[in-house]
């Protein structure tokens, strides 16, 4: 071990933190999900909510509590009698007649002192005409039950430039709802995938292989023998197997069973759990460590073309380009090793030693990876990228509304996801029928006719259409408190994922049916 | 002669025209999937706003949301039970509480806040345990909603409501709506005691809690968690004697943390932090406002549909995973024949002829579909081992080392009870 390493251990194990401050204590339960990096992304975000409806304030509540930096409610409406009855962020009867945005900002602000809230009582139409740059200055824009014409203008504006903020379109009536996130591109390093990276037992790095071969199992006392980590047992057993099988791995079912038996036969005492673990984990020997197909697919992403790279500011694609080169150049053609070793039956010494081997090798591979980087990237980001290299995600989106113009896609969706597609179409029909005059109460027949015109006259609507149409006709103006709260949670959750660039946001239209209580995603 | 019905609830100055405009659109007419028994209009509004009495258990992350939703939906007689006080770490999601409320009882503060914000709603808080209340108390409600973080409490209320059912009296069946969350995941379910699958039926769906074997902690620590457990399980009682470990006391956590760090240093183990120390000793579960909002809304929506019959209700389990996209799964969880609460059939338990009573007890503690902490065992005639009271524990303790075979014949019955659970489990022991 080099002196550098021992110093690392010294600092890593002796740096004593003092008790957490008030802010850390307040956010403790969420920091465990998105850590300080996610929190700081939230704190520098600015969110625009178009309308101060019950749904909008529910969404905001779930963003103000975890601590976004700023929010603005854009709403020129005055609080109506019905608003005062269904919105928790109004002072009931006392708010009637006052500005809906101002009343809501006041009460939402009480939830978290560190969040800045603003009410804006201009109309969206006037801003779209005169100050579109005001809208594009936000981190993300959310619109609930926005008039069809204005929504089209807004989505067109925000689609104009890939740098403009994502738009979340939220629609609801009664028990039914859907929402969609419009964005050009969304890259994720910390996807929090539940798949763990390979331990490379099938392709052991030299230090691991040497370590496994250097141990003399038969000279150990029984305590020592019962604490050899399974990783070492498997590397050793696989080397032995290859020696006696002309260098090939256990291939057939019979061979694999034989290999497992061989592992168990190494036991000197029946209760050696480490050998039982090795048997359970034996599949790692014949699961080839290679670049996962999802990651290989990213290597042909157009953003990696030379022309694109020259102008690309995003460190993500520079890191991805380096990763591609790394996997092509390194002799194992694998992703760089990560140093996370799962817990296993072992004594402290053996485990820590193994952990050091992984750590040292991971650091070496990380340095090689870094040498392929063409632009300087922050070390913490490089670390995180390498750690998550097996689970990177790149999402590319479409503008709002293209699904409803694609008759083939709608037809396909009607046959595979009839219930969800019908709910989506019924909400689209409602929005079209109320364009320009939101007080229109459409009949079931007019909704059906509108849906038919969207999907085209040759597409037959499934039986599920009646359920969706009937519910929309029953309550076209109804914003139920529970539906608003449900959407408030869902939309905030997806907005948090967009802002923090952690976890994976929903692709397509997320449709919600609160009669059967189910959700589904269509039009991805 | 028809009595006049006040559709806006108890006549108070706080009611105003169109207050329930949004909800009334649902209550004034049926939808295509509404049950024909739905009586649209004034009668259903009168029931919801003047007659329906609902109990909310838990005033935490889910409870705060549940209260606000119920109040806005038109429930006016809400009772609330919670035994906790407000901690600063609650404020990232429990939106009825402010920093100045830290230390006060959650039930009291939540009730005050909702009554202030939604006029005309009566919230009756009880700051205490659900176990303090008896059958008569629970019989007064039409519905029960749970937003709890404890498995024990859920098992208790579930068993209590199942036991409450009297086949002669339909009123005795109290629908139980249960929500739970962890990070981006959650579930909501509707339980019709004795009719549908109950909480106990699905016990095997719970994740196994992480436990660390004591020998690993003492002899072969590998993870930072092992060092922390060493500090809290072994070093605390050794160094601090009878002093009770208070996981909310920063001095106590700080002490454990420094001991754990020293241990980690000795073994060259990295990663002991304050946050991890607190996480391990308090068994902290990540929690955010958004997941709680989704699950609470879903629970309240079921309560609304059940109370009004305005739409079909959830049959019977909604599961949500929000980490990758929005994934949810709605399904009917089926009753378990051997469910000790609602099943009626005894559970067959094949064990080895060599097993001691102690081994059987260990199995009952660990087995996924049983999970009884500190079980007491008896044959129909005679105690085998009792955890309580101390005299009986002492008298039965020698049996722990005896073989089960010496005390129970092949095919014999063993009745298992625990002080935390209001039911007994019947086992048929067979030997293999």
Interface residues (C-beta under 8 A of the other chain):
Chain A: X9 X12 X13 X14 X16 X17 X18 X19 X20 X22 X24 X25 X26 X27 X28 X29 X30 X31 X32 X33 X54 X58 X61 X62 X65 X66 X67 X80 X81 X82 X84 X85 X86 X87 X88 X91 X92 X93 X96 X110 X111 X112 X174 X175 X191 X192 X193 X194 X227 X343 X344 X346 X347 X348 X351 X352 X466 X467 X469 X470 X471 X474 X475 X476 X477 X478 X479 X480 X481 X482 X483 X484 X485 X486 X488 X489 X490 X492 X493 X494 X496 X503 X504 X505 X506 X507 X510 X514 X515 X516 X517 X518 X519 X521
Chain B: X14 X16 X17 X18 X19 X20 X21 X22 X23 X25 X26 X29 X30 X31 X32 X33 X65 X68 X69 X72 X73 X88 X89 X91 X92 X93 X95 X98 X117 X118 X119 X183 X184 X188 X219 X220 X221 X222 X223 X250 X253 X254 X257 X258 X261 X264 X265 X267 X268 X269 X270 X271 X272 X273 X274 X275 X278 X279 X284 X285 X286 X287 X288 X289 X290 X291 X292 X293 X294 X295 X296 X297 X298 X300 X301 X302 X304 X305 X311 X312 X314 X318 X320 X322 X323 X324 X325 X326 X328 X330
